[in-house]
Amino acid sequence: MESLTIRTIDVAPFSVERDGIAFGLIYRRTEGSEYVEVLPGNYMAFYPPWNGDYDT
């Protein structure tokens, strides 16, 4: 059995559009808030301090 190592990873916002649908980690900034949204689906978002916590 292989051992599991938990590590920090670096990611960056990106988007790709196919057939009119956006896919990716989309950076958003609204009045008083900033976050990265996982698309399509709008089912997960990450907020500062960017430590791995998320909202569903």
mmCIF file of the N, C-alpha and C atoms, coordinates in Angstrom:
data_MODEL
# 
_entry.id   MODEL 
# 
loop_
_atom_site.group_PDB 
_atom_site.id 
_atom_site.type_symbol 
_atom_site.label_atom_id 
_atom_site.label_alt_id 
_atom_site.label_comp_id 
_atom_site.label_asym_id 
_atom_site.label_entity_id 
_atom_site.label_seq_id 
_atom_site.pdbx_PDB_ins_code 
_atom_site.Cartn_x 
_atom_site.Cartn_y 
_atom_site.Cartn_z 
_atom_site.occupancy 
_atom_site.B_iso_or_equiv 
_atom_site.pdbx_formal_charge 
_atom_site.auth_seq_id 
_atom_site.auth_comp_id 
_atom_site.auth_asym_id 
_atom_site.auth_atom_id 
_atom_site.pdbx_PDB_model_num 
ATOM 1   N N  . MET A 1 1  ? 0.836   -1.175 0.000   1.00 0.00 ? 1  MET A N  1 
ATOM 2   C CA . MET A 1 1  ? 0.000   0.000  0.000   1.00 0.00 ? 1  MET A CA 1 
ATOM 3   C C  . MET A 1 1  ? 0.886   1.245  0.000   1.00 0.00 ? 1  MET A C  1 
ATOM 4   N N  . GLU A 1 2  ? 0.556   2.186  -0.866  1.00 0.00 ? 2  GLU A N  1 
ATOM 5   C CA . GLU A 1 2  ? 1.323   3.436  -0.935  1.00 0.00 ? 2  GLU A CA 1 
ATOM 6   C C  . GLU A 1 2  ? 0.942   4.350  0.209   1.00 0.00 ? 2  GLU A C  1 
ATOM 7   N N  . SER A 1 3  ? 1.907   5.149  0.679   1.00 0.00 ? 3  SER A N  1 
ATOM 8   C CA . SER A 1 3  ? 1.599   6.095  1.737   1.00 0.00 ? 3  SER A CA 1 
ATOM 9   C C  . SER A 1 3  ? 1.025   7.381  1.131   1.00 0.00 ? 3  SER A C  1 
ATOM 10  N N  . LEU A 1 4  ? 0.242   8.065  1.907   1.00 0.00 ? 4  LEU A N  1 
ATOM 11  C CA . LEU A 1 4  ? -0.397  9.293  1.485   1.00 0.00 ? 4  LEU A CA 1 
ATOM 12  C C  . LEU A 1 4  ? 0.327   10.470 2.116   1.00 0.00 ? 4  LEU A C  1 
ATOM 13  N N  . THR A 1 5  ? 0.697   11.449 1.291   1.00 0.00 ? 5  THR A N  1 
ATOM 14  C CA . THR A 1 5  ? 1.335   12.657 1.783   1.00 0.00 ? 5  THR A CA 1 
ATOM 15  C C  . THR A 1 5  ? 0.474   13.848 1.410   1.00 0.00 ? 5  THR A C  1 
ATOM 16  N N  . ILE A 1 6  ? 0.051   14.618 2.410   1.00 0.00 ? 6  ILE A N  1 
ATOM 17  C CA . ILE A 1 6  ? -0.746  15.811 2.164   1.00 0.00 ? 6  ILE A CA 1 
ATOM 18  C C  . ILE A 1 6  ? 0.201   16.984 1.989   1.00 0.00 ? 6  ILE A C  1 
ATOM 19  N N  . ARG A 1 7  ? 0.019   17.706 0.887   1.00 0.00 ? 7  ARG A N  1 
ATOM 20  C CA . ARG A 1 7  ? 0.892   18.832 0.570   1.00 0.00 ? 7  ARG A CA 1 
ATOM 21  C C  . ARG A 1 7  ? 0.080   20.001 0.070   1.00 0.00 ? 7  ARG A C  1 
ATOM 22  N N  . THR A 1 8  ? 0.694   21.165 0.101   1.00 0.00 ? 8  THR A N  1 
ATOM 23  C CA . THR A 1 8  ? 0.094   22.362 -0.481  1.00 0.00 ? 8  THR A CA 1 
ATOM 24  C C  . THR A 1 8  ? 0.332   22.330 -1.984  1.00 0.00 ? 8  THR A C  1 
ATOM 25  N N  . ILE A 1 9  ? -0.679  22.713 -2.738  1.00 0.00 ? 9  ILE A N  1 
ATOM 26  C CA . ILE A 1 9  ? -0.509  22.807 -4.187  1.00 0.00 ? 9  ILE A CA 1 
ATOM 27  C C  . ILE A 1 9  ? -0.801  24.240 -4.615  1.00 0.00 ? 9  ILE A C  1 
ATOM 28  N N  . ASP A 1 10 ? -0.233  24.656 -5.713  1.00 0.00 ? 10 ASP A N  1 
ATOM 29  C CA . ASP A 1 10 ? -0.493  25.968 -6.285  1.00 0.00 ? 10 ASP A CA 1 
ATOM 30  C C  . ASP A 1 10 ? -1.442  25.805 -7.459  1.00 0.00 ? 10 ASP A C  1 
ATOM 31  N N  . VAL A 1 11 ? -2.448  26.659 -7.520  1.00 0.00 ? 11 VAL A N  1 
ATOM 32  C CA . VAL A 1 11 ? -3.373  26.680 -8.643  1.00 0.00 ? 11 VAL A CA 1 
ATOM 33  C C  . VAL A 1 11 ? -3.535  28.117 -9.095  1.00 0.00 ? 11 VAL A C  1 
ATOM 34  N N  . ALA A 1 12 ? -4.029  28.305 -10.274 1.00 0.00 ? 12 ALA A N  1 
ATOM 35  C CA . ALA A 1 12 ? -4.253  29.647 -10.812 1.00 0.00 ? 12 ALA A CA 1 
ATOM 36  C C  . ALA A 1 12 ? -5.599  29.665 -11.518 1.00 0.00 ? 12 ALA A C  1 
ATOM 37  N N  . PRO A 1 13 ? -6.298  30.803 -11.441 1.00 0.00 ? 13 PRO A N  1 
ATOM 38  C CA . PRO A 1 13 ? -7.559  30.910 -12.171 1.00 0.00 ? 13 PRO A CA 1 
ATOM 39  C C  . PRO A 1 13 ? -7.346  30.674 -13.666 1.00 0.00 ? 13 PRO A C  1 
ATOM 40  N N  . PHE A 1 14 ? -8.327  30.024 -14.290 1.00 0.00 ? 14 PHE A N  1 
ATOM 41  C CA . PHE A 1 14 ? -8.284  29.808 -15.736 1.00 0.00 ? 14 PHE A CA 1 
ATOM 42  C C  . PHE A 1 14 ? -9.705  29.607 -16.216 1.00 0.00 ? 14 PHE A C  1 
ATOM 43  N N  . SER A 1 15 ? -9.917  29.773 -17.497 1.00 0.00 ? 15 SER A N  1 
ATOM 44  C CA . SER A 1 15 ? -11.226 29.466 -18.070 1.00 0.00 ? 15 SER A CA 1 
ATOM 45  C C  . SER A 1 15 ? -11.062 29.023 -19.514 1.00 0.00 ? 15 SER A C  1 
ATOM 46  N N  . VAL A 1 16 ? -11.945 28.137 -19.903 1.00 0.00 ? 16 VAL A N  1 
ATOM 47  C CA . VAL A 1 16 ? -12.022 27.642 -21.270 1.00 0.00 ? 16 VAL A CA 1 
ATOM 48  C C  . VAL A 1 16 ? -13.501 27.635 -21.627 1.00 0.00 ? 16 VAL A C  1 
ATOM 49  N N  . GLU A 1 17 ? -13.825 28.109 -22.824 1.00 0.00 ? 17 GLU A N  1 
ATOM 50  C CA . GLU A 1 17 ? -15.215 28.090 -23.249 1.00 0.00 ? 17 GLU A CA 1 
ATOM 51  C C  . GLU A 1 17 ? -15.390 27.094 -24.380 1.00 0.00 ? 17 GLU A C  1 
ATOM 52  N N  . ARG A 1 18 ? -16.382 26.224 -24.212 1.00 0.00 ? 18 ARG A N  1 
ATOM 53  C CA . ARG A 1 18 ? -16.716 25.232 -25.230 1.00 0.00 ? 18 ARG A CA 1 
ATOM 54  C C  . ARG A 1 18 ? -18.225 25.245 -25.435 1.00 0.00 ? 18 ARG A C  1 
ATOM 55  N N  . ASP A 1 19 ? -18.650 25.390 -26.662 1.00 0.00 ? 19 ASP A N  1 
ATOM 56  C CA . ASP A 1 19 ? -20.079 25.400 -26.984 1.00 0.00 ? 19 ASP A CA 1 
ATOM 57  C C  . ASP A 1 19 ? -20.846 26.403 -26.133 1.00 0.00 ? 19 ASP A C  1 
ATOM 58  N N  . GLY A 1 20 ? -20.217 27.552 -25.851 1.00 0.00 ? 20 GLY A N  1 
ATOM 59  C CA . GLY A 1 20 ? -20.868 28.610 -25.083 1.00 0.00 ? 20 GLY A CA 1 
ATOM 60  C C  . GLY A 1 20 ? -20.917 28.388 -23.583 1.00 0.00 ? 20 GLY A C  1 
ATOM 61  N N  . ILE A 1 21 ? -20.210 27.357 -23.088 1.00 0.00 ? 21 ILE A N  1 
ATOM 62  C CA . ILE A 1 21 ? -20.196 27.047 -21.652 1.00 0.00 ? 21 ILE A CA 1 
ATOM 63  C C  . ILE A 1 21 ? -18.791 27.283 -21.115 1.00 0.00 ? 21 ILE A C  1 
ATOM 64  N N  . ALA A 1 22 ? -18.683 28.074 -20.032 1.00 0.00 ? 22 ALA A N  1 
ATOM 65  C CA . ALA A 1 22 ? -17.388 28.347 -19.398 1.00 0.00 ? 22 ALA A CA 1 
ATOM 66  C C  . ALA A 1 22 ? -17.028 27.220 -18.436 1.00 0.00 ? 22 ALA A C  1 
ATOM 67  N N  . PHE A 1 23 ? -15.781 26.756 -18.509 1.00 0.00 ? 23 PHE A N  1 
ATOM 68  C CA . PHE A 1 23 ? -15.231 25.747 -17.618 1.00 0.00 ? 23 PHE A CA 1 
ATOM 69  C C  . PHE A 1 23 ? -14.004 26.354 -16.947 1.00 0.00 ? 23 PHE A C  1 
ATOM 70  N N  . GLY A 1 24 ? -13.778 26.052 -15.670 1.00 0.00 ? 24 GLY A N  1 
ATOM 71  C CA . GLY A 1 24 ? -12.542 26.481 -15.039 1.00 0.00 ? 24 GLY A CA 1 
ATOM 72  C C  . GLY A 1 24 ? -12.708 26.977 -13.624 1.00 0.00 ? 24 GLY A C  1 
ATOM 73  N N  . LEU A 1 25 ? -11.637 27.605 -13.155 1.00 0.00 ? 25 LEU A N  1 
ATOM 74  C CA . LEU A 1 25 ? -11.606 28.298 -11.866 1.00 0.00 ? 25 LEU A CA 1 
ATOM 75  C C  . LEU A 1 25 ? -11.656 29.781 -12.208 1.00 0.00 ? 25 LEU A C  1 
ATOM 76  N N  . ILE A 1 26 ? -12.796 30.409 -12.046 1.00 0.00 ? 26 ILE A N  1 
ATOM 77  C CA . ILE A 1 26 ? -13.020 31.770 -12.504 1.00 0.00 ? 26 ILE A CA 1 
ATOM 78  C C  . ILE A 1 26 ? -12.907 32.738 -11.329 1.00 0.00 ? 26 ILE A C  1 
ATOM 79  N N  . TYR A 1 27 ? -11.997 33.696 -11.434 1.00 0.00 ? 27 TYR A N  1 
ATOM 80  C CA . TYR A 1 27 ? -11.828 34.713 -10.389 1.00 0.00 ? 27 TYR A CA 1 
ATOM 81  C C  . TYR A 1 27 ? -12.952 35.726 -10.501 1.00 0.00 ? 27 TYR A C  1 
ATOM 82  N N  . ARG A 1 28 ? -13.584 36.034 -9.381  1.00 0.00 ? 28 ARG A N  1 
ATOM 83  C CA . ARG A 1 28 ? -14.671 37.016 -9.340  1.00 0.00 ? 28 ARG A CA 1 
ATOM 84  C C  . ARG A 1 28 ? -14.369 38.041 -8.250  1.00 0.00 ? 28 ARG A C  1 
ATOM 85  N N  . ARG A 1 29 ? -14.723 39.280 -8.521  1.00 0.00 ? 29 ARG A N  1 
ATOM 86  C CA . ARG A 1 29 ? -14.625 40.329 -7.508  1.00 0.00 ? 29 ARG A CA 1 
ATOM 87  C C  . ARG A 1 29 ? -15.928 41.103 -7.538  1.00 0.00 ? 29 ARG A C  1 
ATOM 88  N N  . THR A 1 30 ? -16.584 41.188 -6.375  1.00 0.00 ? 30 THR A N  1 
ATOM 89  C CA . THR A 1 30 ? -17.805 41.961 -6.238  1.00 0.00 ? 30 THR A CA 1 
ATOM 90  C C  . THR A 1 30 ? -17.576 42.991 -5.145  1.00 0.00 ? 30 THR A C  1 
ATOM 91  N N  . GLU A 1 31 ? -18.540 43.820 -4.911  1.00 0.00 ? 31 GLU A N  1 
ATOM 92  C CA . GLU A 1 31 ? -18.394 44.848 -3.887  1.00 0.00 ? 31 GLU A CA 1 
ATOM 93  C C  . GLU A 1 31 ? -18.151 44.199 -2.528  1.00 0.00 ? 31 GLU A C  1 
ATOM 94  N N  . GLY A 1 32 ? -16.936 44.355 -2.015  1.00 0.00 ? 32 GLY A N  1 
ATOM 95  C CA . GLY A 1 32 ? -16.590 43.828 -0.704  1.00 0.00 ? 32 GLY A CA 1 
ATOM 96  C C  . GLY A 1 32 ? -16.231 42.361 -0.642  1.00 0.00 ? 32 GLY A C  1 
ATOM 97  N N  . SER A 1 33 ? -16.101 41.681 -1.776  1.00 0.00 ? 33 SER A N  1 
ATOM 98  C CA . SER A 1 33 ? -15.803 40.252 -1.746  1.00 0.00 ? 33 SER A CA 1 
ATOM 99  C C  . SER A 1 33 ? -15.005 39.846 -2.981  1.00 0.00 ? 33 SER A C  1 
ATOM 100 N N  . GLU A 1 34 ? -14.165 38.844 -2.806  1.00 0.00 ? 34 GLU A N  1 
ATOM 101 C CA . GLU A 1 34 ? -13.486 38.232 -3.942  1.00 0.00 ? 34 GLU A CA 1 
ATOM 102 C C  . GLU A 1 34 ? -13.464 36.730 -3.710  1.00 0.00 ? 34 GLU A C  1 
ATOM 103 N N  . TYR A 1 35 ? -13.522 35.977 -4.796  1.00 0.00 ? 35 TYR A N  1 
ATOM 104 C CA . TYR A 1 35 ? -13.570 34.528 -4.680  1.00 0.00 ? 35 TYR A CA 1 
ATOM 105 C C  . TYR A 1 35 ? -13.223 33.897 -6.022  1.00 0.00 ? 35 TYR A C  1 
ATOM 106 N N  . VAL A 1 36 ? -12.959 32.610 -5.989  1.00 0.00 ? 36 VAL A N  1 
ATOM 107 C CA . VAL A 1 36 ? -12.737 31.825 -7.196  1.00 0.00 ? 36 VAL A CA 1 
ATOM 108 C C  . VAL A 1 36 ? -13.866 30.807 -7.255  1.00 0.00 ? 36 VAL A C  1 
ATOM 109 N N  . GLU A 1 37 ? -14.561 30.791 -8.367  1.00 0.00 ? 37 GLU A N  1 
ATOM 110 C CA . GLU A 1 37 ? -15.728 29.936 -8.548  1.00 0.00 ? 37 GLU A CA 1 
ATOM 111 C C  . GLU A 1 37 ? -15.383 28.787 -9.503  1.00 0.00 ? 37 GLU A C  1 
ATOM 112 N N  . VAL A 1 38 ? -15.805 27.580 -9.160  1.00 0.00 ? 38 VAL A N  1 
ATOM 113 C CA . VAL A 1 38 ? -15.596 26.420 -10.017 1.00 0.00 ? 38 VAL A CA 1 
ATOM 114 C C  . VAL A 1 38 ? -16.780 26.326 -10.977 1.00 0.00 ? 38 VAL A C  1 
ATOM 115 N N  . LEU A 1 39 ? -16.497 26.374 -12.273 1.00 0.00 ? 39 LEU A N  1 
ATOM 116 C CA . LEU A 1 39 ? -17.559 26.303 -13.283 1.00 0.00 ? 39 LEU A CA 1 
ATOM 117 C C  . LEU A 1 39 ? -17.288 25.167 -14.253 1.00 0.00 ? 39 LEU A C  1 
ATOM 118 N N  . PRO A 1 40 ? -18.301 24.562 -14.867 1.00 0.00 ? 40 PRO A N  1 
ATOM 119 C CA . PRO A 1 40 ? -19.707 24.971 -14.791 1.00 0.00 ? 40 PRO A CA 1 
ATOM 120 C C  . PRO A 1 40 ? -20.353 24.438 -13.523 1.00 0.00 ? 40 PRO A C  1 
ATOM 121 N N  . GLY A 1 41 ? -21.513 24.933 -13.244 1.00 0.00 ? 41 GLY A N  1 
ATOM 122 C CA . GLY A 1 41 ? -22.295 24.410 -12.148 1.00 0.00 ? 41 GLY A CA 1 
ATOM 123 C C  . GLY A 1 41 ? -22.450 25.345 -10.969 1.00 0.00 ? 41 GLY A C  1 
ATOM 124 N N  . ASN A 1 42 ? -21.499 26.243 -10.752 1.00 0.00 ? 42 ASN A N  1 
ATOM 125 C CA . ASN A 1 42 ? -21.570 27.155 -9.616  1.00 0.00 ? 42 ASN A CA 1 
ATOM 126 C C  . ASN A 1 42 ? -21.879 26.393 -8.330  1.00 0.00 ? 42 ASN A C  1 
ATOM 127 N N  . TYR A 1 43 ? -21.148 25.301 -8.095  1.00 0.00 ? 43 TYR A N  1 
ATOM 128 C CA . TYR A 1 43 ? -21.407 24.494 -6.915  1.00 0.00 ? 43 TYR A CA 1 
ATOM 129 C C  . TYR A 1 43 ? -20.319 24.608 -5.861  1.00 0.00 ? 43 TYR A C  1 
ATOM 130 N N  . MET A 1 44 ? -19.205 25.271 -6.178  1.00 0.00 ? 44 MET A N  1 
ATOM 131 C CA . MET A 1 44 ? -18.126 25.393 -5.218  1.00 0.00 ? 44 MET A CA 1 
ATOM 132 C C  . MET A 1 44 ? -17.403 26.720 -5.446  1.00 0.00 ? 44 MET A C  1 
ATOM 133 N N  . ALA A 1 45 ? -17.045 27.391 -4.336  1.00 0.00 ? 45 ALA A N  1 
ATOM 134 C CA . ALA A 1 45 ? -16.301 28.644 -4.423  1.00 0.00 ? 45 ALA A CA 1 
ATOM 135 C C  . ALA A 1 45 ? -15.275 28.698 -3.301  1.00 0.00 ? 45 ALA A C  1 
ATOM 136 N N  . PHE A 1 46 ? -14.137 29.288 -3.586  1.00 0.00 ? 46 PHE A N  1 
ATOM 137 C CA . PHE A 1 46 ? -13.052 29.456 -2.622  1.00 0.00 ? 46 PHE A CA 1 
ATOM 138 C C  . PHE A 1 46 ? -12.879 30.939 -2.326  1.00 0.00 ? 46 PHE A C  1 
ATOM 139 N N  . TYR A 1 47 ? -12.665 31.275 -1.047  1.00 0.00 ? 47 TYR A N  1 
ATOM 140 C CA . TYR A 1 47 ? -12.536 32.658 -0.596  1.00 0.00 ? 47 TYR A CA 1 
ATOM 141 C C  . TYR A 1 47 ? -11.210 32.857 0.125   1.00 0.00 ? 47 TYR A C  1 
ATOM 142 N N  . PRO A 1 48 ? -10.728 34.117 0.181   1.00 0.00 ? 48 PRO A N  1 
ATOM 143 C CA . PRO A 1 48 ? -9.531  34.384 0.979   1.00 0.00 ? 48 PRO A CA 1 
ATOM 144 C C  . PRO A 1 48 ? -9.778  33.936 2.416   1.00 0.00 ? 48 PRO A C  1 
ATOM 145 N N  . PRO A 1 49 ? -8.775  33.469 3.081   1.00 0.00 ? 49 PRO A N  1 
ATOM 146 C CA . PRO A 1 49 ? -7.343  33.575 2.850   1.00 0.00 ? 49 PRO A CA 1 
ATOM 147 C C  . PRO A 1 49 ? -6.757  32.475 1.987   1.00 0.00 ? 49 PRO A C  1 
ATOM 148 N N  . TRP A 1 50 ? -7.556  31.835 1.148   1.00 0.00 ? 50 TRP A N  1 
ATOM 149 C CA . TRP A 1 50 ? -7.081  30.841 0.179   1.00 0.00 ? 50 TRP A CA 1 
ATOM 150 C C  . TRP A 1 50 ? -6.378  29.669 0.870   1.00 0.00 ? 50 TRP A C  1 
ATOM 151 N N  . ASN A 1 51 ? -6.941  29.217 1.961   1.00 0.00 ? 51 ASN A N  1 
ATOM 152 C CA . ASN A 1 51 ? -6.301  28.146 2.745   1.00 0.00 ? 51 ASN A CA 1 
ATOM 153 C C  . ASN A 1 51 ? -6.955  26.778 2.560   1.00 0.00 ? 51 ASN A C  1 
ATOM 154 N N  . GLY A 1 52 ? -7.828  26.652 1.555   1.00 0.00 ? 52 GLY A N  1 
ATOM 155 C CA . GLY A 1 52 ? -8.454  25.363 1.293   1.00 0.00 ? 52 GLY A CA 1 
ATOM 156 C C  . GLY A 1 52 ? -9.898  25.288 1.734   1.00 0.00 ? 52 GLY A C  1 
ATOM 157 N N  . ASP A 1 53 ? -10.355 26.254 2.545   1.00 0.00 ? 53 ASP A N  1 
ATOM 158 C CA . ASP A 1 53 ? -11.770 26.262 2.917   1.00 0.00 ? 53 ASP A CA 1 
ATOM 159 C C  . ASP A 1 53 ? -12.595 26.635 1.686   1.00 0.00 ? 53 ASP A C  1 
ATOM 160 N N  . TYR A 1 54 ? -13.804 26.112 1.617   1.00 0.00 ? 54 TYR A N  1 
ATOM 161 C CA . TYR A 1 54 ? -14.656 26.406 0.470   1.00 0.00 ? 54 TYR A CA 1 
ATOM 162 C C  . TYR A 1 54 ? -16.110 26.460 0.882   1.00 0.00 ? 54 TYR A C  1 
ATOM 163 N N  . ASP A 1 55 ? -16.936 26.976 -0.023  1.00 0.00 ? 55 ASP A N  1 
ATOM 164 C CA . ASP A 1 55 ? -18.363 27.105 0.187   1.00 0.00 ? 55 ASP A CA 1 
ATOM 165 C C  . ASP A 1 55 ? -19.072 26.342 -0.929  1.00 0.00 ? 55 ASP A C  1 
ATOM 166 N N  . THR A 1 56 ? -20.115 25.598 -0.569  1.00 0.00 ? 56 THR A N  1 
ATOM 167 C CA . THR A 1 56 ? -20.878 24.874 -1.592  1.00 0.00 ? 56 THR A CA 1 
ATOM 168 C C  . THR A 1 56 ? -22.293 25.377 -1.670  1.00 0.00 ? 56 THR A C  1 
# 
